[in-house]
Amino acid sequence: MRTEEENKILIAKFENDVKKRSRFFRLLLVLDQLGNVLFLNGSQDETISSHIGRTGRAPRLCWMLRKLKSKHCKKSEGE
């Protein structure tokens, strides 16, 4: 069970995320996390980019994503 302080931190994090990201972007993030679970047997709280950056799997995908954003997989570790 969480303490009241932990609950306040989680609520603040949620509210900040809602302000910072659009509903569409959050939907894409959920689909990315779903793909990580279905295709890579990864954690539900991690994106595909984060998973392959952390594990080194699928280096070609990281290479393609790097065309969109420099060092995308490395920067997304922990998402």
N, C-alpha and C positions, 0 to 999 in steps of 0.2 A: 504494500500500500504506500502511496506517495504522501509526502508531507504537504502541508498547505503551501509552503514556500516553493516546493517542486511543481505543484499545480500552477501557481502563479507564473513561474518561469515558462512552463509549457504553453499556457494561454497567451502569454506575451509573444512567444515565438510564433504561434499560430497566427495571431493578429498581424504581426509584422510581415509574415509570409503572404497573407491575403492582400495587404496593402502593396507589397513589392511586386507580386506576380499576378498576372491576369488569370482569370478562370481557365481560359484556353491553354495558357502555358502550364498551369497546374495539371490540367488533363493530360497534356503531352508528357509531363513528368511521371504521372501515374502509369501511362502506357509504357514508358521506358522502363520503369521498375517492374511492370508485369512481364515485359520481354526478358528482363534479366532472370526472373524466376522461371519462366517457361523454357527459355532456350539455353540458359547457362547454368540452371539450377543454383542461382545466386540468392542473395538475401532480398527480401521484399522491400527493404529500406535503402537499396543501392541501385544506381542506374547502370545501364550496360557499359557506358564509358568508364565509370568508376571501377566496375568489376574487371574489365579487361586491362585497364591501366594498372590496377593493383596486382593482378595475377600474371600479366604478360600474355594472356591468351588473345588470339585474333589481332596480331599486329597490323594486318592489312586494314582492318577497320579503323584502328587508331591513325594510320597513315592517311586514310580518306578524310577522317574527321579533322585532321590537322590542316587540311586545305580550307576548312571553314573557320577554324579557330586555332591559333598557334598553341601547341602542346595541350590540346583539348583533353585527352585521356588523363594526363598527369595532373592537370588542374582540377579535374572532376573527381579525383580520388576522395572518398569519404562522403560523397553525395548520396 
